[in-house]
């Protein structure tokens, strides 16, 4: 099994002004997703939600408020899963809630090998 990061890119405005019922629905959707990872034969290594604010450092010392790329979507959270291969990781990632955006799947690089 290999590790894959599922990066959740979503529109923050969906959550910033949302009431408690929206947040509860989001939590329920993510609980359902976590259960589905195991049901599909994968395993969950970790994951966290991220705060809406971002601080970006570029050029070694330039600090700005906001994400590195402004697209209307931001990195709002991530999961790290173990899956048999990329196709299996994609199958699982398709179940990850991101109603205002989408998810990105990336192989987690094993530092003992050179994937490039």
C-alpha positions in Angstrom: 0.0 0.0 0.0 1.2 3.5 -0.8 0.3 6.8 0.9 -1.7 9.4 -0.9 -2.7 12.9 0.2 -6.2 14.0 -0.6 -6.1 17.9 -0.6 -9.5 19.5 -0.2 -9.8 22.8 -2.2 -13.0 24.6 -1.5 -14.7 28.0 -1.5 -14.2 29.3 2.1 -17.2 31.5 1.8 -19.3 28.4 2.0 -18.3 28.0 5.6 -17.4 31.4 6.9 -20.9 32.7 7.1 -22.6 29.4 7.5 -24.9 28.6 10.4 -24.4 25.6 12.8 -26.6 23.4 10.6 -24.2 23.7 7.7 -21.2 23.0 9.8 -23.0 19.9 11.3 -23.7 18.7 7.8 -20.1 19.1 6.8 -18.9 17.1 9.8 -21.4 14.4 9.1 -20.2 14.2 5.5 -16.6 13.9 6.6 -17.5 11.2 9.1 -19.2 9.3 6.3 -16.1 9.7 4.1 -13.8 8.4 6.8 -15.9 5.3 7.2 -16.0 4.8 3.4 -12.1 4.8 3.3 -12.1 1.6 5.3 -15.1 0.1 3.5 -13.2 0.5 0.2 -10.2 -1.3 1.6 -8.0 1.7 2.3 -6.8 3.1 5.6 -6.7 6.5 7.1 -3.3 7.7 8.2 -4.3 11.2 9.2 -6.1 14.4 8.2 -7.1 17.8 9.5 -9.3 20.8 8.7 -7.4 24.0 8.1 -8.3 27.5 9.3 -9.5 30.0 6.6 -6.6 32.4 7.0 -3.3 31.7 5.1 0.0 33.4 5.2 2.4 32.9 2.3 6.1 33.3 2.3 7.8 33.6 -1.1 11.3 34.5 -2.2 12.6 33.4 1.2 11.4 36.5 3.1 8.4 38.1 1.5 5.4 37.5 3.7 1.8 38.2 2.5 -1.6 37.4 3.8 -3.6 34.9 1.7 -2.9 31.8 -0.3 -0.1 31.5 -2.8 -2.6 31.3 -5.7 -5.8 33.2 -5.6 -8.5 31.1 -7.4 -11.5 31.6 -5.1 -10.7 28.2 -3.6 -8.3 27.5 -0.9 -6.8 24.5 0.8 -9.3 23.8 3.5 -8.1 20.4 4.7 -6.5 17.2 3.8 -6.4 13.5 4.5 -3.6 11.0 4.1 -4.7 7.6 3.2 -3.1 4.3 2.3 -4.4 2.8 -1.0 -3.3 -0.1 -3.3 -2.5 2.3 -6.2 -3.5 5.6 -7.7 -6.7 4.2 -9.1 -7.7 3.0 -5.7 -6.8 6.4 -4.2 -8.9 8.1 -6.8 -11.8 5.8 -6.1 -11.6 6.8 -2.5 -11.0 10.5 -3.1 -14.2 10.8 -5.3 -16.1 10.2 -2.0 -14.4 13.1 -0.2 -16.8 16.0 0.5 -15.8 19.3 -1.2 -19.2 20.8 -2.2 -17.7 24.2 -3.2 -14.7 23.0 -5.0 -12.8 19.7 -5.5 -10.0 17.4 -4.3 -6.5 16.8 -5.5 -4.8 13.4 -5.1 -1.0 13.2 -4.7 1.3 10.3 -4.0 3.2 10.9 -0.7 6.9 10.6 -1.6 9.0 8.0 0.2 12.2 9.9 0.9 14.1 6.6 0.6 13.3 6.5 -3.1 13.5 9.1 -5.9 10.1 9.3 -7.7 11.4 11.9 -10.2 
